[in-house]
């Protein structure tokens, strides 16, 4: 009987949505008998996307310790009042004693990491509506310099100063336990956690003054950042991260709000005209920074829901992220979901059975540790990731397809880029595709009119930059 040899041609099938091809069917040759099969090859190189997961961030997300945070808050409360106009000479009472203790703590943390933090004070003498006489407003900051991209900065801030009912009362006891010893304690604890690592970008931990008197400390630090030629990618302003019992009766330790501007505060008239026709009202750098924070929490944290609030801040109120937004820098506010107004800007007293005042009993230290973890992993991920792309643009008018372009980076940590899209009515990015180390990509049969688009930089270590919306509306760097 003759041997039967049947030749089967391989069939190519395009894979969707990923790149590349595969061979399907049986073997190239199905042979009745002992015959070696030839190696097969495709005519297109397979593009492999790096992991989007960095396992180090799981450790960072559980590292902040409630006990250390409690000690720091109690120490800050112990200074009696930290009003901007309070005593600056005493070593035990007033804002002067508080800021010197914060500086000493940053220096102690730096000593433990072999001098990895550069601790400096940044100050300016100011006078204004809530500061009747010339007063030196002093910020204390700790700088953890990046290894490969030291000018690119991500920052966490909290406010040193406190107040009672009368914003000009600089002598009455104002513990400021939640507003905002919790934010300063969070910055100190984040420094303790992250000082154990080295990063590509620079991380700044900031304790700001003069917030209650008119956001002076933030303005001073924003000016300092520009004078230092820092490329500020993110400012995470933490203002009240310790209360879980709302005035509305809700008690909740598993949610956090992130506020962000939709349209850039520093937008020019020409940029506004471009945005009017091209979109971007919901895609400032600050807003995509907020989305990035939420995506990191969803991946690396448990029992914490991030509520993205598409508003600069609470109604009629402000915080220390605003001066950075006014300077054209990406900045958001991170804070508790359920506020208790009886514990904010109040003299300590009891009226009609209601206790008023920002005392330490109103702080949940475990919750503060959780929100500190959210900050720490957000800082770490962005400092390990490459810088967001620049010169992002999109074209595709009267065309069945959409093309995104951006400036190719010379940063060696960039292994490629990922393009994103979503429907115009959807609040968060829903789809993405890794496109490799290129500077443009066309999404076939995707009409530009029906979607919003963006681009992010990708590192081999599993970290991805925030998404950049095309044009000036979404640019992280000017």
Backbone torsions as a table, in degrees:
resi	resn	phi	psi	omega
1	UNK	NA	132.2	-179.5
2	UNK	-75.1	144.5	174.0
3	UNK	-67.7	137.7	179.7
4	UNK	-101.2	121.7	178.3
5	UNK	-114.8	122.6	-178.4
6	UNK	-118.4	117.7	-177.7
7	UNK	-90.9	128.4	178.9
8	UNK	-115.9	123.5	178.5
9	UNK	-78.6	134.0	177.3
10	UNK	-66.2	149.6	-179.4
11	UNK	-116.3	130.5	178.5
12	UNK	-93.6	133.7	177.0
13	UNK	-127.0	128.7	179.0
14	UNK	-73.0	131.0	178.9
15	UNK	-85.3	140.7	175.2
16	UNK	-131.1	139.9	3.1
17	UNK	-92.3	2.8	-174.5
18	UNK	-82.2	168.0	179.2
19	UNK	-80.7	164.3	171.4
20	UNK	101.3	173.3	-178.6
21	UNK	-133.2	162.5	174.0
22	UNK	-135.5	161.6	177.0
23	UNK	-102.8	129.7	-179.1
24	UNK	-123.7	166.2	-176.8
25	UNK	113.6	-158.6	175.2
26	UNK	-88.1	-143.4	177.8
27	UNK	-84.4	172.7	175.5
28	UNK	-59.4	-39.1	179.3
29	UNK	-131.0	129.5	171.9
30	UNK	-103.4	112.1	-172.2
31	UNK	-121.8	131.9	174.6
32	UNK	-82.1	95.6	-178.2
33	UNK	144.3	174.9	-178.7
34	UNK	-84.3	99.7	-179.0
35	UNK	-132.7	132.7	177.3
36	UNK	-72.3	138.3	179.9
37	UNK	-90.3	137.7	-179.9
38	UNK	-73.9	152.3	174.9
39	UNK	-68.1	143.8	-177.9
40	UNK	-106.0	151.4	179.1
41	UNK	-139.6	150.4	175.5
42	UNK	-103.6	165.7	-179.3
43	UNK	-96.9	12.0	-179.8
44	UNK	-142.0	131.0	179.4
45	UNK	-71.7	135.8	-179.4
46	UNK	-77.5	131.2	178.0
47	UNK	-93.4	119.7	-176.9
48	UNK	-106.6	124.9	179.7
49	UNK	-81.3	136.0	174.9
50	UNK	-64.6	160.2	175.2
51	UNK	-61.4	147.7	174.0
52	UNK	-103.1	22.9	-176.1
53	UNK	-127.7	130.4	175.8
54	UNK	-117.8	108.5	-172.2
55	UNK	-66.0	-19.0	177.0
56	UNK	-62.3	-28.5	-177.5
57	UNK	-69.9	-25.0	174.5
58	UNK	-64.1	-40.1	178.0
59	UNK	-67.0	-42.7	179.6
60	UNK	-62.8	-36.1	-177.4
61	UNK	-67.9	-15.5	179.7
62	UNK	-116.5	5.1	-173.3
63	UNK	-81.3	-36.6	-177.8
64	UNK	-58.6	138.1	-174.5
65	UNK	-110.7	125.1	-179.4
66	UNK	-60.2	-35.9	-177.4
67	UNK	-64.5	-43.3	178.9
68	UNK	-66.7	-39.1	178.2
69	UNK	-63.7	-41.4	177.7
70	UNK	-60.6	-44.0	179.4
71	UNK	-59.7	-41.6	-179.2
72	UNK	-67.9	-42.0	179.3
73	UNK	-64.4	-42.6	178.7
74	UNK	-62.8	-38.4	177.8
75	UNK	-64.0	-44.9	-179.9
76	UNK	-64.9	-41.8	177.2
77	UNK	-61.3	-33.4	-177.9
78	UNK	-66.0	-11.9	178.2
79	UNK	-80.7	4.5	173.3
80	UNK	79.5	-74.7	172.7
81	UNK	-133.3	143.5	175.9
82	UNK	-120.5	29.0	177.5
83	UNK	-57.4	143.0	-177.5
84	UNK	-56.5	-31.7	-178.7
85	UNK	-97.1	11.3	-179.2
86	UNK	-79.4	-179.4	-175.7
87	UNK	-56.7	133.9	177.8
88	UNK	-113.8	-2.2	-176.5
89	UNK	-101.9	-27.2	-178.7
90	UNK	-68.6	148.7	174.8
91	UNK	-92.9	-1.1	-175.3
92	UNK	-122.8	-27.8	-175.9
93	UNK	-131.1	146.8	174.2
94	UNK	96.2	173.7	-174.4
95	UNK	-70.1	-28.7	178.4
96	UNK	-62.8	-45.8	177.9
97	UNK	-63.4	-39.5	-178.9
98	UNK	-63.3	-47.8	-176.4
99	UNK	-70.6	-31.4	176.2
100	UNK	-69.1	-34.5	176.4
101	UNK	-67.3	-41.3	177.8
102	UNK	-61.1	-43.9	178.4
103	UNK	-60.8	-42.1	178.7
104	UNK	-64.2	-38.4	178.9
105	UNK	-65.0	-44.2	176.9
106	UNK	-60.6	-40.8	178.7
107	UNK	-65.6	-36.9	178.1
108	UNK	-65.9	-41.5	177.2
109	UNK	-62.1	-41.6	-180.0
110	UNK	-63.4	-40.0	178.6
111	UNK	-61.7	-38.3	-179.1
112	UNK	-69.6	-22.8	179.2
113	UNK	-106.1	20.2	175.5
114	UNK	73.8	31.0	178.1
115	UNK	82.3	29.1	-175.8
116	UNK	-76.7	-12.1	179.5
117	UNK	-111.5	136.9	172.0
118	UNK	-102.0	112.6	-174.4
119	UNK	-100.3	123.7	-178.1
120	UNK	-137.8	157.8	171.1
121	UNK	-108.8	138.5	-179.9
122	UNK	-122.7	118.9	-171.2
123	UNK	-138.7	166.2	176.4
124	UNK	-159.8	143.1	175.4
125	UNK	-86.7	124.4	-174.3
126	UNK	-128.4	163.7	175.4
127	UNK	-151.8	136.7	-177.7
128	UNK	-167.3	-162.8	-174.4
129	UNK	-57.1	-42.3	-178.9
130	UNK	-102.3	7.0	176.1
131	UNK	-130.9	95.6	-169.6
132	UNK	-71.6	-28.2	-179.8
133	UNK	-125.3	155.9	-179.5
134	UNK	-54.3	126.5	-175.3
135	UNK	-136.6	136.3	176.9
136	UNK	-81.2	121.0	175.5
137	UNK	-101.4	121.9	-171.0
138	UNK	-118.9	124.9	171.2
139	UNK	-100.7	146.4	174.8
140	UNK	-115.2	121.8	-178.1
141	UNK	-129.0	150.1	175.6
142	UNK	-122.6	127.9	-173.9
143	UNK	-111.6	120.0	175.5
144	UNK	-104.4	98.2	-171.0
145	UNK	-66.9	137.6	176.3
146	UNK	-75.6	154.5	-176.6
147	UNK	-77.7	-45.8	-172.1
148	UNK	-111.1	-18.8	-175.5
149	UNK	-139.8	61.2	-169.6
150	UNK	-68.0	-21.5	179.8
151	UNK	-78.7	-17.8	178.3
152	UNK	-84.9	125.3	-168.2
153	UNK	-124.7	134.0	165.6
154	UNK	-118.4	141.9	-167.4
155	UNK	-135.4	143.5	170.4
156	UNK	-119.8	131.9	-178.4
157	UNK	-130.8	153.5	170.1
158	UNK	-140.5	166.7	-175.9
159	UNK	-107.3	132.4	-179.9
160	UNK	-75.9	-41.6	-166.1
161	UNK	-75.1	157.4	179.6
162	UNK	-136.2	170.4	179.9
163	UNK	-156.8	164.3	172.7
164	UNK	-110.6	-158.3	-174.6
165	UNK	-60.6	-46.6	178.6
166	UNK	-85.6	114.5	-175.6
167	UNK	-63.4	-16.7	179.3
168	UNK	-97.6	-0.4	179.8
169	UNK	-79.7	106.8	-175.2
170	UNK	-101.6	3.6	-174.9
171	UNK	-116.8	-29.1	-179.8
172	UNK	-65.0	152.0	-179.5
173	UNK	-65.0	121.3	176.9
174	UNK	-133.4	88.3	-172.8
175	UNK	-58.3	-35.4	-179.8
176	UNK	54.6	43.9	-174.3
177	UNK	-64.8	-49.4	178.3
178	UNK	-90.6	-36.2	-178.0
179	UNK	-114.5	84.6	10.3
180	UNK	-145.4	44.5	173.0
181	UNK	-59.8	-30.0	179.7
182	UNK	-62.7	-40.7	180.0
183	UNK	-67.9	-40.6	178.1
184	UNK	-66.7	-43.2	178.2
185	UNK	-61.5	-36.7	176.9
186	UNK	-63.6	-41.6	178.8
187	UNK	-64.9	-40.4	177.2
188	UNK	-62.9	-43.7	-178.5
189	UNK	-69.0	-37.4	176.0
190	UNK	-61.1	-38.6	177.4
191	UNK	-64.1	-39.8	178.0
192	UNK	-61.8	-42.9	-176.8
193	UNK	-70.6	-49.8	-171.3
194	UNK	-81.2	-17.0	177.8
195	UNK	-67.8	-8.8	176.6
196	UNK	-83.5	-4.4	-177.7
197	UNK	-122.3	164.6	171.2
198	UNK	-114.1	145.3	-175.0
199	UNK	-129.3	161.3	176.7
200	UNK	-76.9	-46.9	176.6
201	UNK	-91.9	169.3	-177.9
202	UNK	-90.2	140.5	174.6
203	UNK	-113.1	132.4	177.6
204	UNK	-116.7	129.9	175.5
205	UNK	-108.6	121.8	-170.2
206	UNK	-126.0	133.1	170.1
207	UNK	-112.0	111.5	-171.2
208	UNK	-101.5	150.4	177.7
209	UNK	-113.4	169.3	171.8
210	UNK	71.8	17.5	-178.3
211	UNK	-68.1	-46.5	-176.8
212	UNK	-69.5	-20.9	-178.5
213	UNK	-90.7	-6.3	179.2
214	UNK	140.5	29.7	174.4
215	UNK	60.7	33.7	-177.1
216	UNK	-66.2	-43.4	-176.5
217	UNK	-61.0	-39.5	178.8
218	UNK	-65.1	-41.0	176.9
219	UNK	-62.4	-41.0	179.9
220	UNK	-63.8	-43.3	-178.3
221	UNK	-72.7	-34.5	176.4
222	UNK	-62.3	-41.8	176.8
223	UNK	-65.1	-39.7	179.0
224	UNK	-63.2	-42.6	-179.7
225	UNK	-59.8	-41.9	179.3
226	UNK	-68.2	-39.0	178.9
227	UNK	-64.6	-30.6	178.6
228	UNK	-84.8	-0.6	-176.7
229	UNK	59.1	33.8	174.8
230	UNK	-70.9	141.4	173.7
231	UNK	-97.3	86.0	-172.9
232	UNK	-75.3	115.2	-178.9
233	UNK	-93.6	-30.4	-174.8
234	UNK	-159.5	135.4	170.1
235	UNK	-122.7	120.4	178.6
236	UNK	-105.7	100.1	-178.8
237	UNK	-88.1	118.5	-179.0
238	UNK	-105.3	109.5	-176.7
239	UNK	-130.7	99.7	-175.9
240	UNK	75.8	88.0	-180.0
241	UNK	-123.9	30.4	-175.7
242	UNK	-127.9	-9.6	-174.4
243	UNK	-97.2	134.7	178.1
244	UNK	-118.4	-4.2	-177.3
245	UNK	-110.0	104.8	-176.0
246	UNK	-80.5	157.6	176.3
247	UNK	-66.5	-16.3	177.4
248	UNK	-83.0	3.9	178.8
249	UNK	89.2	-4.9	-179.5
250	UNK	-82.5	132.6	172.9
251	UNK	-116.3	117.9	-172.9
252	UNK	-151.4	122.8	179.0
253	UNK	-111.9	19.1	-174.3
254	UNK	-125.5	18.2	176.7
255	UNK	-140.3	154.1	-178.0
256	UNK	-144.8	145.4	176.8
257	UNK	-101.2	141.8	172.5
258	UNK	-124.6	113.0	179.9
259	UNK	-93.5	143.3	179.3
260	UNK	-153.2	145.7	176.3
261	UNK	-70.5	144.7	177.9
262	UNK	-90.0	-54.4	173.9
263	UNK	-97.4	135.5	-178.9
264	UNK	-59.1	129.7	178.4
265	UNK	-58.9	-36.5	-174.2
266	UNK	-90.5	17.4	-178.6
267	UNK	-64.6	137.2	176.7
268	UNK	-86.5	169.5	179.5
269	UNK	-62.1	-40.6	178.9
270	UNK	-66.7	-39.6	178.3
271	UNK	-66.5	-36.5	177.4
272	UNK	-64.4	-39.7	178.3
273	UNK	-63.5	-43.0	177.9
274	UNK	-62.2	-44.3	180.0
275	UNK	-64.6	-35.2	-178.5
276	UNK	-57.4	-36.6	-177.5
277	UNK	-97.0	-22.9	-174.9
278	UNK	-106.1	-12.6	-177.0
279	UNK	91.8	178.4	-179.3
280	UNK	120.2	4.4	179.2
281	UNK	-60.6	-24.0	-177.7
282	UNK	-115.3	21.6	-171.4
283	UNK	-141.0	37.3	170.7
284	UNK	-63.1	166.0	175.5
285	UNK	-59.6	-38.4	179.5
286	UNK	-62.3	-41.0	-179.0
287	UNK	-68.7	-38.6	177.2
288	UNK	-74.1	-23.6	169.3
289	UNK	-64.7	-44.4	178.4
290	UNK	-60.8	-42.5	178.4
291	UNK	-62.6	-37.4	178.5
292	UNK	-63.6	-43.5	178.9
293	UNK	-59.1	-44.1	179.2
294	UNK	-63.3	-43.3	-178.7
295	UNK	-63.8	-34.4	177.8
296	UNK	-69.5	-40.7	176.8
297	UNK	-62.3	-41.8	179.8
298	UNK	-61.9	-34.3	-177.4
299	UNK	-82.9	-43.2	-165.7
300	UNK	-109.0	-10.4	-176.5
301	UNK	-118.7	153.9	175.3
302	UNK	-116.5	151.0	175.1
303	UNK	59.7	37.3	173.9
304	UNK	-145.5	118.0	177.1
305	UNK	-104.4	125.9	178.6
306	UNK	-93.2	119.5	176.3
307	UNK	-95.2	110.3	176.0
308	UNK	-79.9	118.3	178.1
309	UNK	-103.2	113.3	-177.0
310	UNK	-83.2	71.1	-178.7
311	UNK	-161.5	146.6	-179.2
312	UNK	-56.8	-45.0	-177.3
313	UNK	-163.0	-175.1	176.7
314	UNK	-64.3	159.8	-177.8
315	UNK	-57.0	124.3	174.7
316	UNK	68.2	14.8	-176.2
317	UNK	-131.2	165.2	-176.0
318	UNK	-143.2	173.1	179.8
319	UNK	-154.3	178.8	-171.1
320	UNK	-76.6	1.7	170.4
321	UNK	-78.8	-24.0	-176.5
322	UNK	-59.4	-45.2	179.3
323	UNK	-58.3	-33.0	178.3
324	UNK	-72.2	-41.0	174.5
325	UNK	-60.0	-41.9	179.3
326	UNK	-63.7	-28.3	177.3
327	UNK	-84.4	2.7	178.9
328	UNK	84.5	19.2	-175.9
329	UNK	-107.2	145.1	178.6
330	UNK	-68.2	124.4	-178.1
331	UNK	-153.0	143.6	179.2
332	UNK	-133.7	164.8	174.6
333	UNK	-111.2	128.2	175.9
334	UNK	-110.2	128.6	-178.2
335	UNK	-161.3	167.7	177.7
336	UNK	-56.4	156.0	179.4
337	UNK	-84.1	-36.3	-173.6
338	UNK	-113.9	104.5	-178.9
339	UNK	-87.0	152.8	173.4
340	UNK	-120.8	102.0	-174.1
341	UNK	-68.2	-17.5	175.8
342	UNK	-69.1	-16.2	-177.6
343	UNK	-108.2	12.6	-179.8
344	UNK	-120.1	129.1	173.7
345	UNK	54.1	46.8	-175.6
346	UNK	-129.6	141.4	167.4
347	UNK	-64.3	146.2	177.9
348	UNK	-75.2	118.9	-176.2
349	UNK	-168.5	170.3	171.7
350	UNK	-124.9	125.3	178.2
351	UNK	-133.0	127.2	179.2
352	UNK	52.6	38.3	177.7
353	UNK	77.7	4.3	-179.8
354	UNK	-105.5	127.8	178.3
355	UNK	-87.1	127.5	178.7
356	UNK	-112.2	152.0	175.9
357	UNK	121.1	145.7	-177.0
358	UNK	-89.9	74.0	-177.0
359	UNK	-98.9	168.0	-171.5
360	UNK	-68.6	-22.7	178.3
361	UNK	-62.9	-17.3	-179.6
362	UNK	-89.4	7.3	-177.3
363	UNK	-109.1	130.0	172.0
364	UNK	-99.6	109.7	-171.7
365	UNK	-70.5	-33.2	176.3
366	UNK	-64.0	-38.4	178.1
367	UNK	-67.1	-42.0	176.9
368	UNK	-61.2	-38.7	177.0
369	UNK	-63.4	-38.0	-179.7
370	UNK	-65.3	-44.3	179.6
371	UNK	-72.3	-29.5	172.1
372	UNK	-62.7	-40.1	177.5
373	UNK	-61.9	-40.5	177.6
374	UNK	-59.0	-43.9	176.5
375	UNK	-62.7	-47.7	-174.9
376	UNK	-61.2	-45.3	-178.7
377	UNK	-71.6	-30.1	176.9
378	UNK	-68.2	-42.2	176.2
379	UNK	-63.3	-47.0	-176.4
380	UNK	-63.2	-47.2	-178.5
381	UNK	-59.7	-43.7	-178.6
382	UNK	-72.8	-32.1	178.2
383	UNK	-74.2	-26.7	174.8
384	UNK	-84.4	-27.0	179.1
385	UNK	-76.8	161.3	172.9
386	UNK	-71.4	169.4	175.2
387	UNK	-64.5	149.2	174.5
388	UNK	-59.0	150.7	-180.0
389	UNK	-61.8	155.5	176.8
390	UNK	-116.1	163.5	178.0
391	UNK	54.4	40.7	178.8
392	UNK	-74.6	131.6	-180.0
393	UNK	-140.7	159.2	179.8
394	UNK	-137.4	139.1	176.6
395	UNK	-135.7	162.5	179.4
396	UNK	151.9	16.9	179.5
397	UNK	-58.4	142.8	-179.8
398	UNK	42.4	47.7	-178.1
399	UNK	-141.8	151.3	177.6
400	UNK	-77.4	-9.1	-174.8
401	UNK	-129.1	163.0	-178.3
402	UNK	-124.1	135.0	-179.7
403	UNK	-118.5	128.6	174.8
404	UNK	-105.4	137.4	175.5
405	UNK	-130.1	156.4	178.6
406	UNK	-159.3	166.0	179.4
407	UNK	-78.3	129.6	176.9
408	UNK	-68.1	133.4	-178.6
409	UNK	-89.3	144.5	174.2
410	UNK	-93.1	6.0	176.4
411	UNK	-69.4	121.2	-176.4
412	UNK	-69.8	-15.0	177.7
413	UNK	-78.5	-12.8	178.0
414	UNK	-79.4	115.5	177.5
415	UNK	-100.3	-10.2	179.5
416	UNK	170.7	-169.0	-177.5
417	UNK	-135.6	157.0	177.1
418	UNK	-126.5	129.2	177.0
419	UNK	-97.7	146.3	-175.5
420	UNK	-125.9	154.6	172.0
421	UNK	-155.4	158.2	177.8
422	UNK	-158.0	159.6	172.6
423	UNK	-64.8	152.8	-175.5
424	UNK	-66.4	-19.1	-178.7
425	UNK	-96.5	0.5	-176.7
426	UNK	-96.1	133.5	-173.2
427	UNK	-77.7	-22.9	-176.8
428	UNK	-127.9	159.9	179.5
429	UNK	-65.2	131.1	-175.7
430	UNK	-112.1	-25.7	-176.1
431	UNK	-133.7	146.1	175.0
432	UNK	-152.5	161.6	179.9
433	UNK	-148.4	130.8	175.5
434	UNK	-77.6	131.2	-173.9
435	UNK	-120.8	2.5	177.5
436	UNK	86.1	-171.8	-175.7
437	UNK	-90.1	77.6	-179.5
438	UNK	-129.3	175.5	177.7
439	UNK	-120.4	12.9	173.1
440	UNK	-162.8	157.3	178.1
441	UNK	-157.7	140.2	179.3
442	UNK	-109.2	126.9	174.2
443	UNK	-93.8	104.1	-175.5
444	UNK	-67.4	141.0	176.2
445	UNK	56.2	34.1	174.3
446	UNK	-123.1	105.6	-173.3
447	UNK	-72.9	128.8	-174.5
448	UNK	-60.1	-30.5	-175.4
449	UNK	-67.2	-22.0	-168.4
450	UNK	-100.1	-4.7	-173.8
451	UNK	-137.8	165.4	168.2
452	UNK	-110.7	144.1	-171.5
453	UNK	-128.0	159.8	176.7
454	UNK	-162.6	171.5	-179.1
455	UNK	-138.7	143.5	175.5
456	UNK	-132.1	152.3	175.5
457	UNK	-87.7	146.5	-174.3
458	UNK	-122.9	135.5	174.9
459	UNK	-108.4	159.1	179.2
460	UNK	-71.4	-18.1	-175.4
461	UNK	-83.1	4.8	176.9
462	UNK	98.7	-0.6	-178.9
463	UNK	-103.2	142.6	-177.7
464	UNK	-126.7	140.9	179.7
465	UNK	-69.8	166.2	168.8
466	UNK	-58.8	156.6	179.1
467	UNK	-76.4	139.2	178.4
468	UNK	-108.7	120.9	175.4
469	UNK	-78.3	142.8	-175.9
470	UNK	-61.5	147.4	174.2
471	UNK	85.0	-176.9	-178.4
472	UNK	-64.7	-27.4	-177.8
473	UNK	-59.1	-32.9	-175.1
474	UNK	-114.0	2.5	-174.4
475	UNK	-66.5	136.4	175.4
476	UNK	-82.1	-32.1	-177.2
477	UNK	-126.8	138.2	179.3
478	UNK	-89.1	NA	NA
